[in-house]
Amino acid sequence: MELVVGIVGPRGRMGNALVQLAGDDGLKVLPIVRAGGSGGQPLGELDGNACRVVIDFSHRDTVATHAAWVARHQVAWVLGTTGLEPGDQAAVRAAADRTLVFQASNFSLGVALLTELAERAARVLGVQADVEISEVHHHHKKDAPSGTALVLRDAVVGAGYDRPIDISSTRAGEIPGTHTVGFDGAADTVTLTHTVRDRAVFAHGALDAARWLVGRQGWFGMDDFVGADLQVRAQG
């Protein structure tokens, strides 16, 4: 069966990348206009049978509305919007009770690996080192710290690190994204860095997640996906 993917904001930076890569992969794209935008049909006016998955990298102001729509029509939802408030997150979780939701602050496999390495490093070095996190993004990005920086912080804290963690954010130019976790000890420093050169890496990850999501039920994140995706890549 052909997979029809609805892409919110098809003329935005991520939307453009998603539309191009989806077409290259043979997926059928359904453009969805977001508030204040153009280039598609408003989600609220869309037939619930028009697509099987919606990929959404829009603004947090639209999350509750989009959550209600995907839940009502039981359309799978790949959500990459960051900067969510507790009420927004509650709406996402409520949607997952009725349909498929894949939510991530970052769809790069490299960032998933960085998160795992940061957690392992915190277990080994956290007793004797201070931890700092820095992130750099383009000046269009509204939320700071980035959602990925907060995920990295949570990974370090989850590993047992119980001291304050300084997070610095820089917004400049058109930088797709760089995240660094540093462990600074008395005698040495360990630095873990992930640098994005092309935001296509996020689009590839979101499209892979959309394919993987179909046929499942509930809420999923990168931890659920990475192992399965790596297996597929290894077999391919």
N, C-alpha and C positions, 0 to 999 in steps of 0.2 A: 504494500500500500504506500502511495506517495505521501511523504511527510510535508505538510503545509505548515510553515513557521510564520507566525505573526511577529513583526519586528516593530517595536515602539520607537518612534523618532527616527525614521529611515534616512533622514537627511542630516542627522547629527554625526559627530566624529565616530562614535561606536556604531551607530546605525549604518553609516556608509560602509564600514568594514564588514559588518554582518551581512548586509545585502549582497555585496560582492562575493564574499566567501561562500555564502549559502548557494548562490547561483553557480559558482564554480563546482560545488559539491553535488549539484543536481537537485537541490531542495527547492521547493516552490515557496516563494516569498510573498507574504501578504503585508503590505505597508500599513502601519497604524499610526495615525497622527496623535501627538500628545498636545496638551493644553498649550496654546500659543504657538504651535508649530504648523507645519503643512506637509503635504506629500503622502497622504493616505486617508484612511477612514477612521473617525473617532472610535475608540474602543467601545464606548457605551452604545454605539449604533451598529456594532458589528454582530452579524449572525453568529451565535455560539457554535455552529457547525462549520464555520468557515475555515478554522485552523485547529490543529491538535495541540500546538504549543505556542505560547507567547514568550518572547525574549524581551526583557525589560531592563534597560539601563537609564531610566528616566529620573525625575526628581522625587524626593521623599513626599512632597505634597500630593503626588498622584497615587501613592502606594495603597492607601486604604480603599480608594475607588477601584483600582485595578484588582486588589485582593477580592473585593466583593464580586466583581465581574467574573473572574476565573473560577471562583467558588460556585457561583450561580450556574455557570455553563459547564463546569467540570472540565475546564481546559487546563492543560499542564502549564506551569509558570516557571520560567527560568529568570530569577531576579538577581540583578547585580547592583541595584541602587543602594548607596551607602548613606550614612548620616541619619539613620532612622531613629526616631524617638520610641520610647516604650509602647506607646499606643499604636504606632505603625507596626512594630514587631508583633504585637498581639494580633493585629489584623492578618499578618502573614501566617502566623501559627493557626489562626482560625480557618484560613483558606485551606491549609494543609489537612484539616479534618475532612474536607470534602473533595479535594483534588490533589494533584501532584505538584509539589513545590520544590524547586532546587534553588537554594539561596547561597550566595557566596559574595564576599567583599572583593575577591580576586579570583579569576578563572584560569590563572597561569599555573601549570604543573610545577614550574620552578618555584613559585611562591609557596605552593603546598609543601615542597621539599624544604624550603627555607624555614617554614614554620616548624616542621618536624625536627630539623637540625637545631633550631633555637631552643626547643623544649629539651632536647638531649644535652645541649651545652649547659643549660641552666641547671640540670641535675648534677652535672659534673663540676661546673665552675662557679655555680651560684653562691656557694658558701664563702668563697674567697674573692669574688669579683663583684664590682658594681656593673649594673646593666643599663645601657642607654639605647634608645631606638630613634632613628631619624628617617624621615621620608621626604621626598622631593617630587612634586607634580607640576603640571601645567597650570597657568594662572586662571584657567576656566574652572578648575575644581573648587567647589564651594566648601565642602566639609574638611575640617582639620582638627585633630589628626585624621588621617585616612582610615577607612575601615580596616584595611590590611594591617596598619600599624597597631590598631587596637586588638586585632586577632593575634598578632605577634606578642603583644603585652600579655594577653590572657594565657597564651601558651607558656610563657615564662613563669607567670604566677601559678599556673596549674602544675608546674613542675616543682613547686615548693619555694620559689623565690618570694621572700616576704618583706623586702625593702622597697622604698620608692623607686619608680622607674621614670626617668626623664624622657619625654617624647618631644622631638623638635620637628616642625613642619616648615617647608619652604614651598612657595608657589612662584614659578617663574617660567616665562616663555611657553614652549609647547612640549615640555618634558613629559613623556608618557608615564614614567614612574620609576623611582628608585627607592628601595627599602634596605636599611642597614640595622643590624642588631650587633651591638658591641659589648664584650665582656672584658672589663678593664680591671686587672688584678695588680698586686704590688710589684710583680716581677715580669708580667707579660700581658699582652692584649690579644684577644681572639675577636675577629671581625667577620661577620657573615653578611654578604650583600647580594641583592638581586636587582638587576638593572634591565628594564624593558627598552628595547630599541624600536619596537613597532607594536602599536596597540592591536594588531592582528592576532597576537598571541591570546588576548582576552576573547576576541571573537571566535577563534578556533575552539577555545575551551568552552565557551557558551554553546556553540553548535554541537560539540561532542556531548555536552551535558543534556541538551535537548533530545538527542537521539537516545541516550542512555535512559532518560527519564520515562519514556513512553512504556506503558505496561506496569509501572510501579504505583505505589500508593503511599501518601504521607509526605513528610518533610525530609529533604536530603541536603547535604553539604559536601564540600570537597573531600572530607575524610571518607565519606561513603563511596565517592566516585573514583578517587585516585588509584586505589588498588585494582579495581576492575579495568580502568582505562589503561594502566600500565600492562596488564595481562594481555589486553587486546593488541596493544602496540607491539609487544614482544612476539605474539603469534603472527602478526602481520609482517 
